[in-house]
Amino acid sequence: MRDKYIRDHIMSIKPYEPIVPLDVLSDQLGIPIGELIKLDANENPYGMPPASIRRLADLSFGHIYPDPESRYLRQSLSAYSGVPYENILVGAGADELIDLIMRLTMAPGDKMINCPPTFGFYDADAQVNNLEILEVRRKSDFSLDLPGIEKAVSEGGKLIFLANPNNPDGGVINPEDLVKILSLPILVVLDEAYIEFASPYQSLAPEVLNRDNLVVLRTFSKWGGLAGLRLGYGFFPLPLAIAIMKIKQPYNVSVAAAEAGLGVLEDRLIVNKRLGLIIWEREKLMAGLNQLDYLVPYPSRANFILCKVLEGSARKLKEDLTQRGILIRYFNKPGLEDHVRFSIGKPEDTERLLAALEVLRP
Ligand SMILES: Cc1ncc(COP(=O)(O)O)c(C=O)c1O
């Protein structure tokens, strides 16, 4: 609907499609929340670590505004990562940092390079910020089209977002390609939301100190089990970090999110043990999926597996699984036709998923 008060470019935005919340789905399906298996948004099936739960239960300063500089959390992140405090920023999810980077560096009409299929928020947020999007589609194996990226830079691309591992396929960028991309005259935002699951593949976080054109983003949503609390962080070259501090909302990270984040860093041993269980489960699910001749899974270094559906309809598969209380992601986008994505759950989730996929074999 048109409205004279709304800016023109907002009217033509294709909105980001978030997933349906668990309680709403439970009501819609008539299945109790406890019986739903949520494998659609790459959350952590083990939940928050005990120290986060304890800190939230003990929270006594919910009535006081949070620290605008998130000092204790950034100090802990510095100790955890080895990156200096001044280069670290936190936000209400990596999503907020993505938006802040666009607002900091791009004027309306500036050109941003996006490499789909990838995380849908880059494109959605670029539209909100009225950017021109130069699309350099990935190849059929989801690897990057390097000559395409070089060409987009020569056409004026100023900023590129690269998820590493990429969502939705779970592949990682070849390190030589990364070096080449970093040598281009462009700001590179490497989104490492899933990097903990990719071990021994190395993060590029330490490189932020050696270059002025690299930002590395991370999140507590996946590895840390805090998706609902909204907490992300990033490593920034100093001038960018200082400038973002000027434009961010003063109280962007809530008292609760900061406490829970400190809990994750305190309980690192437990969180990393759970990480090991998820990686183990990924390989089990991969082996199971390989037994099903109507699905072709892609190798993944993240906490999900993308599959091409060879026979039958991917949409129908998603609907049939939903009716059984198993929630998965189905994509209907260019390059992802007939694809579904399964987040990695607990062992019992893998069993129920594989059993249902067997029954639903076309
Ligand atoms: C590649 C990627 N980056 C960022 C995010 C968002 O992270 P956050 O929950 O910290 O906003 C996601 C969430 O799915 C993602 O897949």
The ligand as an SDF file (V2000), in Angstrom:
LIG
                    3D

 16 16  0  0  0  0  0  0  0  0999 V2000
   25.6090  -16.2340    8.0180 C   0  0  0  0  0  0  0  0  0  0  0  0
   24.7960  -15.6400    9.1210 C   0  0  0  0  0  0  0  0  0  0  0  0
   25.1800  -14.4710    9.6450 N   0  0  0  0  0  0  0  0  0  0  0  0
   24.4910  -13.8960   10.6500 C   0  0  0  0  0  0  0  0  0  0  0  0
   23.3550  -14.4920   11.1560 C   0  0  0  0  0  0  0  0  0  0  0  0
   22.5810  -13.7720   12.2120 C   0  0  0  0  0  0  0  0  0  0  0  0
   23.1990  -13.8750   13.4350 O   0  0  0  0  0  0  0  0  0  0  0  0
   22.5600  -13.1910   14.7170 P   0  0  0  0  0  0  0  0  0  0  0  0
   21.5800  -14.1520   15.2970 O   0  0  0  0  0  0  0  0  0  0  0  0
   23.7420  -12.9680   15.6110 O   0  0  0  0  0  0  0  0  0  0  0  0
   21.9190  -11.9100   14.2910 O   0  0  0  0  0  0  0  0  0  0  0  0
   22.9280  -15.7050   10.6580 C   0  0  0  0  0  0  0  0  0  0  0  0
   21.7040  -16.3430   11.1930 C   0  0  0  0  0  0  0  0  0  0  0  0
   21.1740  -17.2850   10.6930 O   0  0  0  0  0  0  0  0  0  0  0  0
   23.6590  -16.2940    9.5990 C   0  0  0  0  0  0  0  0  0  0  0  0
   23.2710  -17.4460    9.0460 O   0  0  0  0  0  0  0  0  0  0  0  0
  1  2  1  0
  2  3  1  0
  2 15  2  0
  3  4  2  0
  4  5  1  0
  5  6  1  0
  5 12  2  0
  6  7  1  0
  7  8  1  0
  8  9  2  0
  8 10  1  0
  8 11  1  0
 12 13  1  0
 12 15  1  0
 13 14  2  0
 15 16  1  0
M  END
$$$$
